[in-house]
Amino acid sequence: MSTPRFLSLPPGVERTTIRTPMGEVAALHATPAAGGCERQPALLVPGYTGSKEDFIALLQTLAAAGRAVTAVDMPGQYQSPGFVDSEDYSRVGLGRVVGEVALTLDVGPVHLLGHSFGGLVARETVISAALPLLSFTLMSSGPSAIGGPRADRAQSLITAIGQTRTRERLERIWSEHLDAPTRESGVSPEIHAFLRERMTANHPDALVRMAEELLDATDRTPELARSALPMLVLYGEDDDAWPPEAQSAMADRLGAERVVIPGAAHSPNVEAPETTAEALTAFWNQVETKERGGV
């Protein structure tokens, strides 16, 4: 899971609730602390077991470039209510919600970014072509199902939750399997408390279904490439989820720009926020310049 290094909201960032036809979505919304929103907005989607807080370190810097930026919890994640039907947690279903959020913002075409599993979800939004977008960024996300130790951990969580899909079960999983490793990682008491709260606030059905979707995702790179949308593939040089070489090859297949963040692993938004924000702002500004017919 991504672990934010701080939780206090920077100037210009506020908590909000976005109401869509598919339900409420919890969000962080950032606007420039000074000046207006002269640039087009951005929408950020977190990964599996993540949340909008994973982007806190980026929001102020991204907004300072003159754009509104919104980070969300997907349905069933942390502070967003879950679906009644667990089948709605498919990549397609969640991608539909992301599209509804973008439309509900009512700010015109947006720059869409998905981190990790959020990338697999957001690409469904792009492929559906249900709304106009300015660009799409895959951050630390691959072309298909995740593998390696992270796949093992996702499968272990599915097994641990089992058929007893209650928050009491999540409390037990935290106590028995996650509490000690989290403490040993050296996080502050505040971050430790947040990680516990976030994990146990997730909807159990969402955790199971999202993990299943993460483990059986097929390669939809050719369909994504046909969208002809400006794209960026951004990842840390030491990413331990999808191999960097797999993400690089995906960028080539997409005809996308590629940025490798030095000193970062799977969460450059947390591990190197200023470098990541600079790369995103440069890409988004370049896309808007081309849209206006500039050079």
Buried (B, 14 or more C-beta within 10 A) or exposed (E): BBBBEEEEBBEBBEEEEBEBEBBEBBBBBBBBEEEEBEBBBBBBBBBBBBBBBBBBBBBBBBBBBBBBBBBBBBBBBBBBBBBEEBEBBBBEBBBBBBBBBBBBBEBEBBBBBBBBBBBBBBBBBBBBEBBEBBBBBBBBBBBBBBBEEBBEBBBEBBEBBEEEBEEEBBEBBBEEBBBEEBEEEEBEEEBBEBBBEBBBBBBBBBBBBBBBBBBEBEEBBEEBBEBEBBBBBBBBEBBEBBBBEBBBBBBEBBEBBBBBBEEBBBBBBBBBBEBBBBBBBBBBBBBBEEEEEEE
